Amino acid sequence: MINEQIKINDLIEIEIKKLGINGEGIGYYHKLAVFVDNALPGEIITAKVTEIFPNRLLADIEEIKVKSPDRLEVMFPEYELCGAYSMQHVTYEKSLQIKRDILINALNRYVDKKIVYSKIKQTIGMNEPLGYRNKVSLPVRKLEGKNKFGLYAKGGNEFIPVNDTPVHQPRINEIIQIVETLMDQHKFHAYIQKDKSGYMKSMVIRRSYTTGEVQVSFLLMKKFEGIAKFTEALVAQCPDIVSVFAFYTDKYKEQIFFTNNYENLFGKATINEKINHQTFSLYPEAFFQLNTVMADKFYNKMRELANLQPTDVVIDAYAGSAPISHYIAKDVKKVYAIEIDQRSVQSAILSLKRNNIKNVTVIQSDFKKALKNLEVDTIDAMFFDPPRTGLGYDTIKQILKYKPKKLIYGSCNPSTLAKDLEDLLKTYELKSLIPMDMFPYTPLVESVSLLELRTDLETV
């Protein structure tokens, strides 16, 4: 077998034929698939083998012999090293095509039923695809005596400081640098696990795109006596910071940013974001889309596809702070918004009250459990915006007990969407699937799908 003749670090020449479901280039070496990050279709490359499997190879680009006309020079290579914003090497217009292709490749891989490609629309993108991110979560480390926020290199423990991240809102980048300077001045240092010195593990900054309000949350391994003076200095320099929290943990290795042990150090408990002429009040832990401009397009597209009626009873599942409920409430008789996270539920209830929406009931529960206990005879439509794990077979079984006429599925993972469609398409027909570029310059693909109950099953 050819893979038995290949060794790690061998150089091979291949032509990239297509893209995989994670945006990686795929070529073939003696019929063996080779997966190469940052390679584009049509390119001929020399690749260095990094991992060997029975049915595939992983490799890195060593040299590009024939470049794609869509290739760009990477402006911010440090983010490539971190695995973040890993589509800087391609024109934005081409990246929108690539994201549609990633979606199609996932469907081809996981869905047995033939999909009519005309139902998969062109990717909806942004006019200005930089400076979109309204929230960042960054670990902090002490490097050469200075506190620095950054990211970890892909596949390793190397910590790479980052500044002026191009996809962050510019004001967020400014605040990161101000926090670093103040941490040094106030000796509010990054926590070092080896000798248990320092305090801070990470920081989350959320900034409202529409109001400019900023919320800062620190995750601390232990209390810092000077935190009041530090906070006072921070808000003096940044009057747009209207909410500051400290969260506490004793679990250094856990990948978390929030805990149930916290204190509100300054200002309000929430900040306000405005979309769809409505105000959303967001606690630090509450889920809200990271791209406000695309979130508005995303929820409007879900509402448009649903074509709801005034008599409809609707489920908004995995509701977060209930933006979908806000968008559709005026179109229907009743909405049940189901969300398991307590802080997201609190944000949802507060926002619905603030916007005087009275036909939405928020249920704090696991979605499957809520469906079992819901005392409703008929559900006309269900909206989903699940995490990257998707719905899963057990949840789909619960959905099929109600057989709503329409399912509107907001997905953030083409692979789990395709796996869910493999089960759903036995009962539903896919009417439309629209890729949405919620995260420009990354291979992440969000999408909105409309599925309608097959006419031969409506009365079954």
C-alpha positions as CSV (number, residue, x, y, z in Angstrom):
1,M,0.0,0.0,0.0
2,I,1.2,3.5,-0.9
3,N,0.7,4.9,2.6
4,E,3.2,2.3,4.0
5,Q,5.9,3.7,1.7
6,I,5.3,7.3,2.9
7,K,7.1,8.7,5.9
8,I,6.4,11.8,8.1
9,N,8.1,14.9,6.6
10,D,8.2,13.4,3.1
11,L,7.6,15.9,0.3
12,I,4.9,15.1,-2.3
13,E,3.5,17.0,-5.2
14,I,-0.2,17.1,-5.7
15,E,-2.9,19.1,-7.4
16,I,-5.8,20.4,-5.2
17,K,-9.0,19.1,-6.6
18,K,-11.6,20.3,-4.2
19,L,-12.3,21.5,-0.6
20,G,-13.3,19.4,2.4
21,I,-16.1,20.0,4.8
22,N,-13.7,22.1,7.0
23,G,-12.4,24.2,4.2
24,E,-9.2,22.3,3.7
25,G,-7.8,21.5,0.3
26,I,-8.0,17.9,-0.9
27,G,-5.6,16.4,-3.5
28,Y,-4.6,12.8,-4.3
29,Y,-1.3,11.1,-4.2
30,H,-1.5,7.7,-5.9
31,K,-5.3,7.7,-5.2
32,L,-4.7,8.4,-1.5
33,A,-6.5,11.5,-0.3
34,V,-4.3,14.3,1.0
35,F,-5.8,17.0,3.2
36,V,-3.9,20.3,3.2
37,D,-4.9,23.4,5.2
38,N,-5.0,26.7,3.3
39,A,-4.7,25.1,-0.2
40,L,-7.1,26.1,-2.9
41,P,-8.7,24.2,-5.8
42,G,-6.6,24.3,-8.9
43,E,-3.3,24.8,-7.1
44,I,-0.3,22.5,-7.6
45,I,1.7,22.3,-4.5
46,T,4.6,20.6,-2.8
47,A,3.3,19.3,0.5
48,K,5.1,18.0,3.6
49,V,3.4,15.0,5.2
50,T,2.5,15.6,8.8
51,E,0.2,12.6,9.7
52,I,-0.4,9.2,8.1
53,F,-3.7,7.3,8.3
54,P,-4.8,4.1,6.5
55,N,-7.1,6.0,4.1
56,R,-5.6,9.6,4.0
57,L,-2.7,11.8,4.7
58,L,-2.5,15.2,6.4
59,A,0.1,17.6,5.0
60,D,1.2,21.3,5.1
61,I,2.0,23.5,2.2
62,E,5.8,23.6,1.5
63,E,5.7,25.4,-1.8
64,I,2.9,26.6,-4.1
65,K,4.1,25.9,-7.7
66,V,0.8,27.0,-9.4
67,K,-1.3,29.5,-7.5
68,S,-5.0,30.0,-7.7
69,P,-6.0,33.4,-9.1
70,D,-8.1,33.8,-6.0
71,R,-5.2,33.5,-3.6
72,L,-4.2,36.6,-1.5
73,E,-1.2,37.3,0.6
74,V,-2.0,36.7,4.3
75,M,-2.1,40.1,6.1
76,F,-2.1,38.7,9.6
77,P,0.0,35.5,9.8
78,E,-0.1,35.3,13.6
79,Y,-3.9,34.4,13.3
80,E,-3.1,31.7,10.8
81,L,-0.8,30.1,13.4
82,C,-3.6,30.2,15.9
83,G,-6.0,28.5,13.5
84,A,-8.2,31.7,13.7
85,Y,-9.3,33.6,10.6
86,S,-7.8,30.9,8.5
87,M,-9.3,32.1,5.2
88,Q,-7.3,35.3,4.8
89,H,-5.5,33.7,1.9
90,V,-8.6,33.9,-0.4
91,T,-10.6,36.8,-1.9
92,Y,-13.8,37.5,0.0
93,E,-15.9,36.8,-3.1
94,K,-14.3,33.4,-3.5
95,S,-14.7,32.6,0.2
96,L,-18.5,33.0,-0.2
97,Q,-18.4,30.4,-3.0
98,I,-16.2,28.1,-0.9
99,K,-18.7,28.2,2.0
100,R,-21.5,27.1,-0.3
101,D,-19.2,24.3,-1.6
102,I,-18.4,23.2,2.0
103,L,-22.1,22.9,2.7
104,I,-22.6,20.9,-0.5
105,N,-19.7,18.6,0.3
106,A,-21.2,17.9,3.8
107,L,-24.6,17.1,2.2
108,N,-22.9,14.8,-0.3
109,R,-21.1,13.0,2.4
110,Y,-23.9,12.4,4.9
111,V,-27.2,12.6,3.1
112,D,-28.2,9.6,1.0
113,K,-31.2,11.3,-0.6
114,K,-30.2,13.3,-3.7
115,I,-30.3,17.1,-3.0
116,V,-31.4,19.4,-5.8
117,Y,-28.6,21.9,-5.8
118,S,-30.7,24.7,-7.1
119,K,-32.3,24.7,-3.6
120,I,-28.9,25.6,-2.1
121,K,-28.7,29.3,-2.7
122,Q,-25.6,31.5,-2.9
123,T,-24.0,32.6,0.3
124,I,-25.2,35.8,1.8
125,G,-22.2,37.8,2.9
126,M,-21.2,41.2,4.3
127,N,-20.6,44.5,2.5
128,E,-17.8,45.2,5.1
129,P,-16.4,41.9,6.3
130,L,-13.9,43.3,8.8
131,G,-14.5,44.6,12.3
132,Y,-17.7,42.6,12.8
133,R,-17.1,40.6,16.0
134,N,-18.9,42.1,19.0
135,K,-17.5,39.7,21.6
136,V,-14.1,38.3,22.3
137,S,-12.9,35.7,24.8
138,L,-9.2,35.7,25.4
139,P,-6.8,34.0,27.8
140,V,-4.0,36.1,29.4
141,R,-0.4,35.2,30.1
142,K,2.6,36.9,31.5
143,L,5.4,37.2,28.9
144,E,8.7,38.9,29.6
145,G,7.1,40.6,32.6
146,K,4.2,42.0,30.7
147,N,0.5,40.9,30.7
148,K,-0.6,39.9,27.2
149,F,-3.9,38.6,25.8
150,G,-3.7,36.2,23.0
151,L,-4.4,32.8,21.5
152,Y,-2.8,29.4,21.5
153,A,-1.0,28.1,18.4
154,K,-3.0,25.4,16.5
155,G,-2.1,22.0,17.8
156,G,0.2,23.1,20.5
157,N,0.8,25.1,23.8
158,E,2.6,28.1,22.3
159,F,0.9,31.3,23.3
160,I,0.8,34.0,20.7
161,P,-0.1,37.6,21.7
162,V,-2.6,39.3,19.4
163,N,-3.2,43.0,18.8
164,D,-5.4,44.8,16.4
165,T,-7.4,41.7,15.4
166,P,-9.0,42.7,12.1
167,V,-12.3,41.0,12.7
168,H,-12.9,42.5,16.1
169,Q,-14.7,45.8,16.4
170,P,-11.8,48.3,16.5
171,R,-12.9,49.6,19.9
172,I,-12.5,46.1,21.4
173,N,-8.9,46.0,20.2
174,E,-8.3,49.4,21.9
175,I,-9.8,48.2,25.2
176,I,-7.7,45.1,25.2
177,Q,-4.5,47.1,25.0
178,I,-5.7,49.5,27.7
179,V,-6.5,46.6,30.0
180,E,-3.0,45.1,29.4
181,T,-1.4,48.4,30.4
182,L,-3.5,48.9,33.5
183,M,-2.9,45.3,34.6
184,D,0.9,46.0,34.5
185,Q,0.4,49.3,36.4
186,H,-1.8,47.8,39.1
187,K,0.1,44.5,39.4
188,F,-3.1,42.7,38.5
189,H,-1.1,39.9,36.8
190,A,-2.0,36.9,34.8
191,Y,-2.3,33.8,36.9
192,I,0.7,31.4,36.6
193,Q,-0.3,27.8,37.5
194,K,3.3,26.7,38.2
195,D,3.8,28.9,41.3
196,K,0.1,29.8,41.9
197,S,1.0,33.5,41.5
198,G,-1.1,36.2,39.8
199,Y,-4.9,36.4,39.5
200,M,-6.5,36.5,36.0
201,K,-7.1,33.5,33.7
202,S,-9.0,35.2,30.9
203,M,-11.2,38.1,29.9
204,V,-14.4,38.5,27.8
205,I,-15.3,41.8,26.2
206,R,-18.7,42.4,24.6
207,R,-19.5,45.6,22.8
208,S,-22.9,46.6,21.5
209,Y,-22.7,47.3,17.7
210,T,-25.6,49.7,17.9
211,T,-25.4,51.5,21.3
212,G,-21.6,51.3,21.9
213,E,-22.0,50.0,25.4
214,V,-19.2,47.8,26.6
215,Q,-19.2,44.9,29.1
216,V,-16.0,43.5,30.5
217,S,-15.8,40.2,32.4
218,F,-12.7,38.8,34.1
219,L,-12.2,35.2,35.1
220,L,-10.0,35.1,38.2
221,M,-8.3,32.2,40.0
222,K,-8.3,34.1,43.3
223,K,-9.4,37.5,44.6
224,F,-7.3,40.6,43.9
225,E,-7.4,43.2,46.7
226,G,-6.8,46.1,44.3
227,I,-9.6,45.2,41.9
228,A,-11.7,48.2,42.9
229,K,-9.0,50.7,42.1
230,F,-8.2,48.8,38.9
231,T,-11.8,48.9,37.8
232,E,-12.0,52.6,38.7
233,A,-9.0,53.4,36.5
234,L,-10.4,51.3,33.7
235,V,-13.8,53.0,33.5
236,A,-12.1,56.4,33.9
237,Q,-10.1,55.7,30.7
238,C,-13.1,54.0,29.0
239,P,-16.4,55.7,29.8
240,D,-18.1,53.5,27.3
241,I,-17.6,50.5,29.7
242,V,-20.9,50.4,31.6
243,S,-20.7,46.9,33.1
244,V,-17.8,45.1,34.8
245,F,-17.9,41.6,36.3
246,A,-15.4,39.3,38.0
247,F,-16.0,35.6,37.9
248,Y,-14.1,33.2,40.1
249,T,-12.9,29.6,39.5
250,D,-10.4,27.2,41.0
251,K,-10.3,25.0,37.9
252,Y,-7.3,26.1,35.9
253,K,-7.5,23.5,33.1
254,E,-11.3,23.9,32.4
255,Q,-12.0,25.8,29.2
256,I,-14.6,28.2,30.7
257,F,-15.0,31.9,30.9
258,F,-18.0,32.2,33.3
259,T,-19.0,30.5,36.6
260,N,-21.8,30.8,39.1
261,N,-19.5,32.6,41.5
262,Y,-19.3,36.2,40.4
263,E,-19.6,39.8,41.5
264,N,-20.8,42.9,39.6
265,L,-17.8,45.3,40.1
266,F,-19.2,48.3,38.3
267,G,-22.3,49.6,36.6
268,K,-25.2,47.7,35.1
269,A,-25.8,43.9,35.0
270,T,-26.6,44.0,31.3
271,I,-25.7,46.0,28.2
272,N,-28.2,46.8,25.4
273,E,-28.0,45.7,21.8
274,K,-30.6,46.9,19.2
275,I,-31.7,45.1,16.1
276,N,-35.0,44.8,14.3
277,H,-36.0,48.1,16.1
278,Q,-35.9,46.1,19.4
279,T,-33.7,46.2,22.4
280,F,-31.9,43.1,23.8
281,S,-30.6,43.3,27.4
282,L,-27.6,41.0,27.6
283,Y,-26.0,39.5,30.7
284,P,-22.3,38.5,30.3
285,E,-23.1,34.8,30.0
286,A,-26.1,35.2,27.7
287,F,-25.8,33.9,24.2
288,F,-26.1,36.4,21.4
289,Q,-24.7,36.1,17.9
290,L,-21.2,37.5,17.6
291,N,-21.9,39.4,14.3
292,T,-24.7,41.8,14.9
293,V,-25.1,42.8,11.2
294,M,-25.3,39.2,10.0
295,A,-27.5,38.3,13.0
296,D,-30.2,40.7,11.6
297,K,-29.9,39.1,8.2
298,F,-30.0,35.6,9.7
299,Y,-33.2,36.1,11.7
300,N,-34.9,38.0,9.0
301,K,-34.2,35.2,6.6
302,M,-35.6,32.7,9.0
303,R,-38.8,34.8,9.4
304,E,-39.1,35.2,5.6
305,L,-38.7,31.5,4.9
306,A,-41.3,30.5,7.5
307,N,-44.1,32.6,6.0
308,L,-46.0,32.4,9.2
309,Q,-49.8,32.8,9.8
310,P,-51.6,34.8,12.5
311,T,-53.1,31.5,13.9
312,D,-49.8,29.7,14.2
313,V,-48.4,28.2,17.4
314,V,-44.6,28.1,17.2
315,I,-41.6,26.7,19.0
316,D,-38.3,28.6,19.3
317,A,-35.8,26.0,20.3
318,Y,-32.3,26.6,21.6
319,A,-33.6,30.1,22.0
320,G,-30.7,31.9,23.7
321,S,-31.9,35.4,24.5
322,A,-34.9,34.7,22.2
323,P,-34.0,36.9,19.2
324,I,-36.0,34.6,16.9
325,S,-39.1,35.0,19.2
326,H,-38.7,38.7,19.0
327,Y,-38.6,38.7,15.2
328,I,-41.6,36.4,14.7
329,A,-43.9,37.3,17.7
330,K,-46.0,39.8,15.7
331,D,-46.7,37.2,13.0
332,V,-48.2,34.5,15.1
333,K,-50.6,33.6,17.8
334,K,-48.1,32.1,20.3
335,V,-44.4,31.3,20.7
336,Y,-42.8,29.0,23.2
337,A,-39.1,29.9,23.6
338,I,-37.1,27.0,25.0
339,E,-33.6,27.5,26.5
340,I,-31.6,25.7,29.1
341,D,-29.1,28.4,30.1
342,Q,-30.3,30.4,33.1
343,R,-28.6,33.7,32.1
344,S,-29.9,33.5,28.5
345,V,-33.4,32.9,29.9
346,Q,-33.1,35.9,32.1
347,S,-31.9,38.1,29.2
348,A,-34.8,36.7,27.1
349,I,-37.4,37.5,29.7
350,L,-36.0,41.0,30.3
351,S,-35.8,41.8,26.6
352,L,-39.3,40.6,25.9
353,K,-40.7,42.7,28.7
354,R,-38.7,45.7,27.5
355,N,-40.1,45.3,24.0
356,N,-43.7,44.8,25.3
357,I,-44.0,41.4,23.7
358,K,-46.7,39.4,25.5
359,N,-47.3,36.3,23.3
360,V,-44.0,34.6,24.0
361,T,-43.6,32.2,26.9
362,V,-40.0,31.4,27.9
363,I,-39.3,27.9,29.3
364,Q,-36.0,27.1,31.0
365,S,-35.5,23.5,30.1
366,D,-33.7,21.0,28.0
367,F,-35.4,21.0,24.6
368,K,-36.4,17.3,24.6
369,K,-37.7,17.5,28.1
370,A,-39.7,20.6,27.3
371,L,-41.3,19.0,24.3
372,K,-42.4,16.0,26.4
373,N,-44.0,18.2,29.0
374,L,-45.5,20.8,26.6
375,E,-49.3,20.8,26.8
376,V,-50.0,21.8,23.2
377,D,-52.0,19.7,20.7
378,T,-50.6,21.3,17.5
379,I,-47.3,23.0,16.7
380,D,-47.4,24.7,13.3
381,A,-43.7,25.5,13.0
382,M,-40.5,24.9,14.9
383,F,-37.4,27.1,14.7
384,F,-34.0,25.7,15.7
385,D,-30.6,27.4,16.3
386,P,-28.8,24.6,18.0
387,P,-25.1,24.4,19.1
388,R,-22.5,22.8,16.8
389,T,-23.6,19.4,17.9
390,G,-26.8,19.8,16.0
391,L,-30.2,18.2,16.9
392,G,-29.3,14.5,17.0
393,Y,-31.5,11.5,16.4
394,D,-33.2,11.5,19.9
395,T,-34.3,15.1,19.6
396,I,-35.5,14.5,16.0
397,K,-37.7,11.6,17.3
398,Q,-39.4,14.0,19.7
399,I,-39.9,16.6,16.9
400,L,-41.5,14.0,14.7
401,K,-44.2,13.2,17.3
402,Y,-45.6,16.7,16.6
403,K,-45.0,16.7,12.9
404,P,-45.0,20.5,12.6
405,K,-45.8,21.6,9.0
406,K,-42.6,23.6,8.8
407,L,-39.1,23.4,10.3
408,I,-36.8,26.4,10.1
409,Y,-33.3,25.2,11.0
410,G,-30.5,27.7,11.7
411,S,-27.2,25.8,11.6
412,C,-23.6,26.6,12.6
413,N,-22.1,23.3,11.5
414,P,-22.6,21.8,7.9
415,S,-21.7,18.3,9.1
416,T,-24.2,18.0,11.9
417,L,-26.8,19.8,9.7
418,A,-26.3,17.2,7.0
419,K,-26.5,14.3,9.5
420,D,-29.8,15.8,10.9
421,L,-31.2,16.2,7.4
422,E,-30.4,12.5,6.7
423,D,-33.1,11.7,9.4
424,L,-35.4,14.6,8.7
425,L,-35.7,14.1,5.0
426,K,-37.6,10.8,5.6
427,T,-40.5,13.0,6.7
428,Y,-39.8,16.5,5.4
429,E,-38.9,18.0,2.1
430,L,-36.0,20.5,1.8
431,K,-37.4,23.6,0.2
432,S,-34.5,26.0,0.6
433,L,-31.0,26.1,2.1
434,I,-29.1,29.4,2.4
435,P,-25.5,29.7,3.5
436,M,-24.8,32.8,5.6
437,D,-21.4,34.2,6.3
438,M,-21.6,35.0,10.0
439,F,-17.8,34.6,10.4
440,P,-15.9,36.2,7.5
441,Y,-12.3,35.0,7.0
442,T,-13.0,31.7,8.8
443,P,-14.2,28.4,7.3
444,L,-17.2,28.4,9.6
445,V,-20.5,28.2,7.7
446,E,-23.9,29.2,9.1
447,S,-27.0,28.5,7.2
448,V,-30.8,28.7,7.3
449,S,-33.0,25.8,6.0
450,L,-36.7,25.5,5.4
451,L,-38.2,22.0,5.5
452,E,-41.9,21.3,4.9
453,L,-43.8,18.2,5.9
454,R,-44.3,16.0,2.9
455,T,-47.8,16.2,1.7
456,D,-48.2,12.4,1.7
457,L,-47.5,12.4,5.5
458,E,-49.5,15.4,6.7
459,T,-52.5,13.4,7.8
460,V,-50.6,10.2,8.8
